Amino acid sequence: MPKSIHLSDLDLSREGLAQLMDFSVLNPDASQEDVDHGIETARRYHFKGFHTNTFWASYAADRLEGTGIETGWVLAFPFGAVSTAAKVAEAKEGVRTLNGRPWVIDMVANHGKLKSGDYDFYKKDIAEVAKVAHDAGAECKAILEVQLLTDAQIAAAVELASEAGADWVKSSTGRHGGPQLRQVKLMCDTAPEGVKVKVAGTGNFWTPMVALGCLLLGVQRIGTHNAPWICDELSSEVAPLLT
Ligand SMILES: O=C[C@H](O)COP(=O)(O)O
């Protein structure tokens, strides 16, 4: 379980916060100009990762070469309701496209199968994609879309994804709303040792202070188009109050 941490343990400098953030440009209509602007922003803040639609992932990785910034391969995005074979093929495309550079798979789990109680399918679906990632030396995040789930389903999803070998459990795609803070806490409380928690889908209603709340709960990554706002606000408004 990721342990909750004290405020004094957090590096609230802009640079420190940026290393806890995956900046995203994941609108369905993201244009080359939008992606270029996202890449430029990712480089300027030196975010941990940059996530955009897979069509643009190779383009982004080329332009992030040498920065150490991870390119995200957002798989079965945003619904996750495709066959496991299609997910595995997409994962292999990610290997062909991004291997040799810093990259990671963020895969959308099959929420409908979880809700149908088909836990074996749900777990195997994640396990097969995680294996492709791990064989290529990359990490795999499983996106659970927790805001669509009951608390019992969230706990089951975290456990199944962890057993399937996901390195991370991630709350949401951001395309269907975002999690409540108590759902984030449930994820942190349920995740076993060694499985990290990422929160995403922060939308426009989440504030930098809520992001800070997530980090204090033990969240190890925040993925959002709001990453610059969160870094700027926390480093310039909150950090000085704590010195
Ligand atoms: O996977 C990351 C999503 O883009 C996060 O969504 P958001 O930008 O609405 O917070």
The ligand as an SDF file (V2000), in Angstrom:
LIG
                    3D

 10  9  0  0  0  0  0  0  0  0999 V2000
   -4.7790   10.1820  -18.6250 O   0  0  0  0  0  0  0  0  0  0  0  0
   -4.8210   11.3790  -18.3950 C   0  0  0  0  0  0  0  0  0  0  0  0
   -5.9680   12.2580  -18.7020 C   0  0  0  0  0  0  0  0  0  0  0  0
   -5.7280   13.1450  -19.7360 O   0  0  0  0  0  0  0  0  0  0  0  0
   -6.3130   13.0850  -17.5570 C   0  0  0  0  0  0  0  0  0  0  0  0
   -7.4630   13.7920  -17.8160 O   0  0  0  0  0  0  0  0  0  0  0  0
   -7.5900   15.3380  -17.4560 P   0  0  0  0  0  0  0  0  0  0  0  0
   -6.6520   16.0390  -18.3540 O   0  0  0  0  0  0  0  0  0  0  0  0
   -9.0190   15.6070  -17.6980 O   0  0  0  0  0  0  0  0  0  0  0  0
   -7.2180   15.5070  -16.0300 O   0  0  0  0  0  0  0  0  0  0  0  0
  1  2  2  0
  2  3  1  0
  3  4  1  0
  3  5  1  0
  5  6  1  0
  6  7  1  0
  7  8  2  0
  7  9  1  0
  7 10  1  0
M  END
$$$$
